[in-house]
Amino acid sequence: MTRDFQHEILPLIATRWSPRAFAPTPVAKGDLLALFEAARYAPSCYNEQPWRFILATTPEELSTMHSILFASNLLWAKSAPVLLLLLAKKSFTQGGKDNYWHMFDTGTAWGYLSLEAERRGLITHGMGGFSKKKAQESYSLPDDLAPVAVVAIGHRGSSEDLPEDLREREQPGQRQPLESLFYLPPSVLTAN
Amino acid sequence: MTRDFQHEILPLIATRWSPRAFAPTPVAKGDLLALFEAARYAPSCYNEQPWRFILATTPEELSTMHSILFASNLLWAKSAPVLLLLLAKKSFTQGGKDNYWHMFDTGTAWGYLSLEAERRGLITHGMGGFSKKKAQESYSLPDDLAPVAVVAIGHRGSSEDLPEDLREREQPGQRQPLESLFYLPPSVLTAN
């Protein structure tokens, strides 16, 4: 099923989606570091930059990351050459107050990372399906760092290598109509 | 002060920053709608798409939005021709459980929106400095919608029109070194 675009947008955004079939090809170090550079330049509240990363690329690092994934994700994500745990720092570094925007800003950084990956011919797939408790234990995370998502990164593989039920789902996701995203209908949409 | 890039990245990410000086020029409807189209195609947990928007472009809509901003932001944001309140739906539509990723995913959508704006020669400036209580009251927000941030959108104006203390701050923000963003130093950074 093809996506239905109502307005012309940045091609990288239009073509990006979240495949599950990963090729065994490793990710070049320069490409990988550029993803973090892109994330680094995301905007954030008071420029706090609350995003933090745990990166797994070696067999040992990947093995620990596999151990925190839910089985349904491990099934395909075990083939990704790179796994990344996104963390969000809950308090402001200056003053120590709760940062209401720690998840929000980390989401922006992930958005930038995902587009830099698309630009470099890499695929990404973010997962909420992992054990936060296991993540906290495995990595001895301090209370101030919230585990947010695990992202699989790599080159696209063949969907033939996926289990059959996932093979059918290996296509770009659809979206709600633009109009349904406005809580109050804005005049710009309702005006003739 | 120029930004220090450690790796080559998508030019739209590298050149985007958050100015405060807005020109009175209105934003074309087609440009504006494309920003939401870009946000619409962000990835989200279980494809929930928890981002919601309240858009202000008319004098009446802008006046309400001005009334929820903190004075320090109103000072400059009152010149923006477009203000946008970002909201995040706290529960999953299917099943009704809490969506741990509602702020995170809304941040990703905002990231995509910000880059589509940059692509179209528009500036954006996200603000955490607004009253959540006033936002809830002014727009009769249901408990399930968290007010997240107000974004100013428009064309860049002259920094000469800003108050003096803001004039000095009218430049791209700096970032922490890439290395400091890794909670555990990954082998890819530490290996020779």
Contacts between the chains, C-beta under 8 A, distances in Angstrom:
chain1	res1	chain2	res2	distance
A	3	B	41	7.5
A	5	B	37	6.6
A	6	B	33	7.4
A	6	B	37	5.7
A	7	B	30	7.1
A	7	B	33	5.1
A	7	B	34	4.3
A	7	B	36	7.9
A	7	B	37	4.0
A	8	B	34	6.4
A	9	B	34	5.6
A	9	B	37	5.1
A	9	B	38	4.6
A	9	B	41	7.1
A	9	B	116	5.7
A	10	B	12	7.3
A	10	B	38	6.2
A	10	B	112	7.9
A	10	B	115	6.2
A	10	B	116	5.6
A	10	B	119	5.4
A	12	B	10	7.3
A	13	B	38	5.2
A	13	B	41	5.4
A	13	B	112	5.4
A	13	B	115	7.4
A	13	B	116	7.0
A	14	B	41	6.6
A	16	B	41	7.5
A	16	B	43	7.7
A	17	B	43	7.8
A	18	B	43	5.5
A	29	B	188	5.7
A	30	B	7	7.0
A	32	B	188	6.2
A	33	B	6	7.4
A	33	B	7	5.1
A	33	B	178	7.1
A	33	B	188	7.5
A	34	B	7	4.3
A	34	B	8	6.4
A	34	B	9	5.6
A	36	B	7	7.9
A	36	B	178	5.6
A	36	B	181	6.6
A	37	B	5	6.6
A	37	B	6	5.7
A	37	B	7	4.0
A	37	B	9	5.1
A	37	B	178	6.3
A	38	B	9	4.6
A	38	B	10	6.2
A	38	B	13	5.2
A	39	B	181	7.7
A	40	B	175	5.1
A	40	B	176	7.4
A	40	B	178	5.8
A	40	B	181	6.5
A	41	B	3	7.5
A	41	B	9	7.1
A	41	B	13	5.4
A	41	B	14	6.6
A	41	B	16	7.5
A	41	B	175	6.2
A	42	B	111	6.2
A	43	B	16	7.7
A	43	B	17	7.8
A	43	B	18	5.6
A	43	B	114	6.8
A	43	B	126	5.8
A	43	B	173	7.7
A	45	B	126	7.5
A	45	B	128	4.1
A	45	B	149	7.6
A	46	B	128	7.2
A	47	B	173	5.0
A	47	B	174	7.9
A	47	B	175	8.0
A	49	B	175	6.3
A	49	B	176	5.5
A	49	B	181	7.4
A	51	B	181	6.4
A	52	B	181	5.9
A	52	B	182	7.2
A	52	B	183	4.7
A	53	B	181	5.7
A	53	B	182	5.2
A	53	B	183	6.8
A	53	B	186	7.9
A	54	B	182	7.1
A	54	B	183	5.4
A	54	B	184	5.2
A	54	B	186	7.5
A	55	B	182	6.6
A	55	B	186	3.7
A	55	B	188	6.4
A	56	B	186	7.5
A	57	B	186	6.7
A	57	B	187	6.3
A	57	B	188	5.3
A	58	B	187	5.0
A	61	B	186	7.0
A	61	B	187	6.4
A	87	B	183	5.9
A	88	B	104	7.6
A	100	B	128	6.9
A	101	B	103	7.4
A	101	B	107	7.9
A	101	B	128	5.6
A	101	B	148	7.4
A	101	B	149	7.1
A	103	B	101	7.4
A	103	B	103	3.8
A	103	B	104	4.3
A	103	B	107	6.8
A	104	B	88	7.6
A	104	B	103	4.4
A	104	B	104	6.9
A	104	B	106	6.1
A	104	B	107	3.9
A	104	B	110	7.4
A	104	B	148	5.7
A	104	B	149	6.9
A	105	B	107	5.9
A	106	B	104	6.1
A	106	B	107	6.5
A	107	B	101	7.9
A	107	B	103	6.8
A	107	B	104	4.0
A	107	B	105	5.9
A	107	B	106	6.5
A	107	B	107	2.5
A	107	B	108	4.3
A	107	B	109	7.9
A	107	B	110	7.5
A	107	B	111	7.0
A	108	B	107	4.3
A	108	B	108	6.7
A	108	B	110	5.7
A	108	B	111	3.9
A	108	B	114	7.6
A	109	B	107	7.9
A	109	B	111	7.5
A	110	B	104	7.4
A	110	B	107	7.5
A	110	B	108	5.7
A	110	B	111	7.6
A	111	B	42	6.2
A	111	B	107	7.0
A	111	B	108	4.0
A	111	B	109	7.5
A	111	B	110	7.6
A	111	B	111	3.0
A	111	B	112	5.6
A	112	B	10	7.9
A	112	B	13	5.4
A	112	B	111	5.6
A	112	B	115	7.6
A	114	B	43	6.8
A	114	B	108	7.6
A	115	B	10	6.1
A	115	B	13	7.4
A	115	B	112	7.6
A	115	B	115	6.9
A	116	B	9	5.7
A	116	B	10	5.6
A	116	B	13	7.0
A	119	B	10	5.4
A	126	B	43	5.8
A	126	B	45	7.5
A	128	B	45	4.1
A	128	B	46	7.2
A	128	B	100	6.9
A	128	B	101	5.6
A	139	B	183	7.1
A	139	B	184	6.6
A	141	B	183	7.4
A	145	B	183	6.5
A	148	B	101	7.4
A	148	B	104	5.7
A	149	B	45	7.6
A	149	B	101	7.1
A	149	B	104	6.9
A	173	B	43	7.7
A	173	B	47	5.0
A	174	B	47	7.9
A	175	B	40	5.1
A	175	B	41	6.2
A	175	B	47	8.0
A	175	B	49	6.3
A	176	B	40	7.4
A	176	B	49	5.5
A	178	B	33	7.1
A	178	B	36	5.6
A	178	B	37	6.3
A	178	B	40	5.8
A	181	B	36	6.7
A	181	B	39	7.7
A	181	B	40	6.5
A	181	B	49	7.4
A	181	B	51	6.4
A	181	B	52	5.9
A	181	B	53	5.7
A	182	B	52	7.2
A	182	B	53	5.2
A	182	B	54	7.1
A	182	B	55	6.6
A	183	B	52	4.7
A	183	B	53	6.8
A	183	B	54	5.4
A	183	B	87	5.9
A	183	B	139	7.1
A	183	B	141	7.5
A	183	B	145	6.5
A	184	B	54	5.2
A	184	B	139	6.5
A	186	B	53	7.8
A	186	B	54	7.4
A	186	B	55	3.7
A	186	B	56	7.5
A	186	B	57	6.7
A	186	B	61	7.0
A	187	B	57	6.3
A	187	B	58	5.0
A	187	B	61	6.4
A	188	B	29	5.7
A	188	B	32	6.1
A	188	B	33	7.5
A	188	B	55	6.4
A	188	B	57	5.3
A	189	B	33	8.0
